[in-house]
């Protein structure tokens, strides 16, 4: 009985081995029957299954990866950066010019008040208003220095934007070039408007200061005339006596 079982087990093992051997031969034969072109690219196909989704085919160039397209993309990034730099410097300069203009009008108001009170103030009042004038002039000078500093940065941004727009035009990035030039024109318009307001305030201040000099000279002449009369009156009385 035991011998019979060993015989059955051996026969089953023999059939299983034969089946596996025949299957492997069929696989080899089936691969040998594959056409030569497909067999040559078989390993490439196996590799492409895992990596083909993130690879760029070399036999056919993508239109977005040509040298011209990459240059246009790069010059567009340059114009965007130049536009950002120009926007920040424009905002800083316009705000500083506005603050400078406000400081000028404050000084104009104080000096007009002083001119209107010439000859009507005692020494203490005159000293108090002069302290206000001095502080206001210091603030005006500080704002003016800020304007000069930010204007220098703005001019650098303008030059950079002009070169970036020209580079975009040469590279064929027409849209980036047009946008950069329009942005530059808008920036120059905003700065010019703020600058004109500050120039107007400067002219008004110059007029007030000229009026102050004229009124001060008139007051000095009046004081001298009054002093001369006071000196002449005793002599006149003496002659009458």
C-alpha positions in Angstrom: 0.0 0.0 0.0 2.8 2.4 0.8 4.6 1.5 -2.4 1.4 2.3 -4.3 1.2 5.7 -2.7 4.8 6.4 -3.5 4.2 5.5 -7.1 1.2 7.8 -7.5 3.1 10.6 -5.9 6.0 10.1 -8.2 3.7 10.0 -11.3 2.1 13.3 -10.3 5.4 14.9 -9.7 6.6 13.7 -13.2 3.5 15.2 -14.8 3.9 18.5 -13.0 7.6 18.8 -14.0 6.7 18.0 -17.6 4.0 20.6 -17.6 6.3 23.3 -16.3 9.0 22.4 -18.8 6.6 22.5 -21.7 5.2 25.9 -20.6 8.6 27.4 -20.4 9.4 26.1 -23.9 6.2 27.6 -25.3 7.1 30.9 -23.8 10.5 30.8 -25.4 9.1 29.7 -28.7 6.4 32.4 -28.6 9.0 35.1 -27.9 11.1 33.7 -30.8 8.1 34.0 -33.1 7.7 37.7 -32.3 8.6 39.9 -35.2 12.2 41.2 -35.2 11.3 44.9 -34.9 9.1 44.4 -31.9 11.6 42.1 -30.3 14.4 44.8 -30.7 12.2 47.3 -28.9 10.9 44.9 -26.3 13.3 46.1 -23.6 12.6 49.7 -24.5 8.9 49.1 -24.3 9.3 47.5 -20.8 11.3 50.5 -19.6 8.8 53.0 -21.1 5.9 51.5 -19.1 7.5 52.8 -15.9 9.0 56.0 -17.1 7.2 57.1 -20.2 4.7 59.3 -18.3 7.5 61.8 -17.2 9.9 61.5 -20.2 10.0 63.8 -23.2 10.2 61.9 -26.5 13.3 62.8 -28.4 12.1 61.8 -31.8 9.5 64.6 -31.9 10.3 68.0 -30.3 7.6 69.7 -28.3 6.7 73.1 -29.6 6.9 74.5 -26.0 10.5 73.4 -25.6 12.1 75.0 -28.6 14.9 77.5 -28.1 12.6 80.3 -29.3 9.9 79.4 -26.9 12.2 79.1 -23.9 13.8 82.5 -24.7 10.3 84.1 -24.9 9.4 82.5 -21.6 12.6 83.8 -19.9 12.3 87.3 -21.3 8.7 87.4 -20.1 9.9 86.6 -16.6 12.4 89.4 -16.9 9.7 91.9 -17.9 7.5 90.8 -15.0 10.3 91.3 -12.5 11.1 94.7 -14.1 7.4 95.7 -13.9 7.3 94.7 -10.2 10.4 96.8 -9.4 9.0 99.7 -11.3 5.7 99.5 -9.5 7.3 99.5 -6.1 9.6 102.4 -6.8 6.8 104.4 -8.4 4.6 103.9 -5.3 7.5 105.0 -3.0 8.3 108.1 -5.1 4.6 109.2 -5.5 4.0 108.8 -1.8 7.1 110.7 -0.9 6.3 113.5 -3.3 2.8 113.7 -1.8 4.3 114.0 1.7 6.8 116.6 0.5 3.9 118.7 -1.0 2.0 118.5 2.2 5.0 119.7 4.2 5.4 122.6 1.7 1.8 123.7 2.2 2.2 123.6 5.9 5.3 125.8 5.7 3.4 128.2 3.3 0.5 128.5 5.8 2.9 129.3 8.7 4.9 131.8 6.7 1.7 133.5 5.5 0.6 133.9 9.1 3.9 135.4 10.0 3.8 137.8 7.1 0.4 139.0 8.1 1.6 139.6 11.7 4.8 141.5 10.8 4.9 144.7 12.9 2.0 143.5 15.1 3.8 141.0 17.3 5.8 141.4 20.4 9.2 139.7 20.7 7.8 136.6 22.4 5.1 136.0 19.8 7.6 136.6 17.0 10.0 134.1 18.5 7.2 131.4 18.9 6.1 131.6 15.3 9.7 131.6 14.1 10.2 128.3 16.0 7.3 126.9 14.0 8.8 128.1 10.7 12.1 126.5 11.5 10.6 123.1 12.4 8.5 123.2 9.2 11.5 124.0 7.1 13.5 121.1 8.6 10.6 118.8 7.7 10.5 120.1 4.2 14.2 119.5 3.7 13.9 116.0 5.1 11.1 115.1 2.7 13.0 116.7 -0.2 16.0 114.4 0.5 13.6 111.4 0.6 12.3 112.4 -2.8 15.8 112.5 -4.2 16.6 109.1 -2.9 13.5 107.4 -4.2 13.7 109.2 -7.5 17.1 107.7 -8.0 15.7 104.2 -7.4 12.8 105.0 -9.7 15.1 106.1 -12.5 17.0 102.8 -12.3 13.7 101.0 -12.5 12.7 103.0 -15.6 16.0 102.2 -17.3 15.6 98.5 -16.5 12.0 98.4 -17.8 13.1 100.1 -21.0 15.8 97.5 -21.6 13.5 94.6 -20.6 10.8 95.9 -23.1 13.4 96.1 -25.8 14.7 92.6 -25.1 11.2 91.2 -25.2 10.6 92.9 -28.6 13.9 91.5 -30.0 13.0 88.0 -28.7 9.6 88.1 -30.3 7.6 88.3 -27.1 5.4 91.1 -28.4 2.8 90.9 -25.7 5.4 91.2 -22.9 7.0 94.1 -24.7 3.8 96.0 -25.2 2.7 95.4 -21.5 6.1 96.6 -20.2 6.0 99.8 -22.3 2.4 100.6 -21.3 3.3 100.0 -17.6 6.3 102.3 -18.0 4.1 105.0 -19.5 1.6 104.8 -16.7 4.3 105.0 -14.1 5.9 108.1 -15.7 2.4 109.7 -15.9 1.8 109.2 -12.2 5.2 110.5 -11.2 4.8 113.5 -13.4 1.5 114.4 -11.9 2.8 114.2 -8.3 5.9 116.2 -9.4 3.8 119.0 -10.9 1.9 119.3 -7.6 5.1 119.7 -5.7 6.5 122.2 -8.1 3.3 124.3 -7.8 3.7 124.3 -4.0 7.4 125.3 -4.4 6.4 128.3 -6.5 3.8 129.3 -3.9 6.4 129.1 -1.2 8.8 131.2 -3.2 6.1 133.9 -3.6 5.3 133.9 0.1 9.0 134.2 1.0 9.4 137.1 -1.5 6.4 138.8 0.1 7.9 138.2 3.5 11.2 139.9 2.4 9.2 142.8 1.0 7.1 143.3 4.1 10.1 143.0 6.4 11.9 145.7 4.4 8.9 148.0 4.6 8.6 147.4 8.3 12.2 148.2 8.7 11.8 151.5 6.7 8.7 152.4 8.8 10.6 151.7 12.0 13.6 153.9 10.9 11.2 156.7 9.8 9.5 156.6 13.2 12.8 156.7 15.0 13.9 159.6 12.9 10.8 161.5 13.7 11.2 160.9 17.4 14.7 162.3 17.2 13.6 165.4 15.2 10.7 166.3 17.5 12.8 167.6 20.5 14.9 169.8 18.1 11.7 171.3 16.7 10.4 172.1 20.2 13.8 173.6 21.1 13.6 175.9 18.0 10.1 177.0 18.9 11.2 177.9 22.4 
